[in-house]
Amino acid sequence: GHVWVEGDNKRASYDSRHFGCIARGLITGRALYVIWPPKRFGTKLTSFNDDDDDDD
């Protein structure tokens, strides 16, 4: 699959808004905490599933 990535500084980040989605296989880092959806804020990210894209 592919993912959409965004930096934390909208004006200075070179991210998917410029180059589009990237293949998951190209990701070498890992997320440590969840910030969205709010009900999961601060929890450790244990998986990277398409089913996790909750809009709450």
C-alpha positions as CSV (number, residue, x, y, z in Angstrom):
1,G,0.0,0.0,0.0
2,H,0.8,3.7,0.0
3,V,0.7,6.4,2.7
4,W,0.2,10.2,2.7
5,V,2.8,11.9,4.8
6,E,2.8,15.5,6.1
7,G,5.3,17.5,8.0
8,D,4.6,19.5,11.1
9,N,5.3,22.9,9.5
10,K,2.9,23.4,6.6
11,R,4.9,26.3,5.1
12,A,8.3,24.6,5.2
13,S,7.6,20.9,4.9
14,Y,8.4,19.0,1.7
15,D,5.9,16.3,2.0
16,S,3.0,14.4,0.1
17,R,1.5,17.7,-0.8
18,H,4.4,18.1,-3.1
19,F,5.3,14.6,-4.2
20,G,2.1,12.5,-3.5
21,C,1.8,9.2,-1.7
22,I,4.8,7.0,-1.0
23,A,5.1,3.2,-0.8
24,R,5.0,1.8,2.7
25,G,8.1,-0.1,2.0
26,L,10.1,3.2,1.7
27,I,9.3,4.2,5.3
28,T,12.3,3.6,7.5
29,G,11.2,5.4,10.7
30,R,8.3,4.5,13.0
31,A,5.6,6.5,14.7
32,L,5.8,6.4,18.5
33,Y,2.5,8.1,19.5
34,V,-1.0,8.6,18.0
35,I,-2.4,12.1,17.7
36,W,-5.5,11.3,15.6
37,P,-8.2,10.3,16.3
38,P,-8.4,12.2,19.6
39,K,-9.8,9.2,21.5
40,R,-6.4,7.5,20.9
41,F,-4.2,10.5,21.6
42,G,-1.0,9.6,23.3
43,T,-1.3,5.8,22.9
44,K,1.5,3.9,21.4
45,L,1.1,2.9,17.8
46,T,1.1,-0.8,17.6
47,S,0.0,-1.4,14.0
48,F,-0.2,0.4,10.7
49,N,-3.6,-0.8,9.3
50,D,-5.8,0.8,6.8
51,D,-8.7,0.1,9.2
52,D,-7.2,2.6,11.7
53,D,-8.2,5.7,9.7
54,D,-11.0,6.7,12.0
55,D,-12.5,10.1,11.3
56,D,-13.9,10.7,14.9
